[in-house]
């Protein structure tokens, strides 16, 4: 009977542990780098474009203790598509107030386009560091389009607004250029007409002058 109870307790404990660990495993990528234990992902998940989020890095020493300070040893470059930007990692834990999480380091930014993101860490911690963590089904969440959860009205994203603004600016610029070209063409046409009229006037004037001279000679 005791053995049955023990097995039931162990079974419940394993289910509970699986329930606790499953979200962390699916939301972050674990890796050992130079003996240090790394856990990397987005700070807030699900992750939506246009909303502030942050790269989160949990660091434990080879002995399993949280790393409290990395100074300027590590940096992270956030990459998506051909775009990339380097960020500093700030400790979450404040030793003066005791607030925050020991071993956590963050880099805040606003992802503006949906899709996969890569966090590329460089520097030195227990040795040279050159590690890339890319979002995906087996690592951590990709950035999603917020329109899928907007209710009751879908609001255009900053990217959509920017693209629409770019299109309007291009259309307006083309219209202005066409108008200027038309005005110049019209002005040139007027100038050409005036020149022709002037030439005709000069020709008629010369003809009139010649006729007058000829007439006066006949009278003489």
C-alpha positions, 0 to 999 in steps of 0.5 A: 500500500505504501508503495502504491501511495509512493508511486502515486505521489511521484507520478503527481510530482512528475506531472506537476514538474512537467506542467511547470517546465513545459512553458519555459522549455517552449518559450526559451532556448537553453544552452551551455556556453563556456560552462555557463548555463544560458536561457534565452528568449523574449521577455514577454510572450506571445510577442506582437509587432509594435509593442515593447518587448525585450531580449531576456538572458538568464545566466548561471555559473558552471556551479549553478549560481545566478550571475549577478554582474557581467559588466560590459562583457556581453552585447546582443545584436537583434537581427531580422531579415537584413536589419540588425541593431546592437543593444546593451544588456542590463541586469534585472536585479538591483542589489541596492533595493533587492528587486528584480531577478538574479541572473537575468539580463535584459535588452529592451526594444520594440519589434516592428515587423512580424516574423522570426528574430535572431539574438546574436550574443558576442563578447567574453564570458568564461571565454570568447562568446559568439552565439546566435539564438533564433526564434522558432517552434523549438526555441522561443516565440516569433513576432506575430501580427497584432491584428489577429487578436485586435477587437472590435476594430483592427488598427493598422500597424506602424509598418502598414502606416509607414508603407502607406505613407511612403506610397502617398509620398511617392504618389504626391512627389510624382504628381508634383513632378508631372505638374512642374513638367507640364508647367515648364512645357506650357511655359516653353510653348508660350515662349515659342509662340511669342518668339514666332509672333515676334519673328513674324512681326519683324518680317512683316515690319521689314516687308512694310518698311521695304514697301514704304521705301519702294513706294517713296522711290516711285514717287520721287 
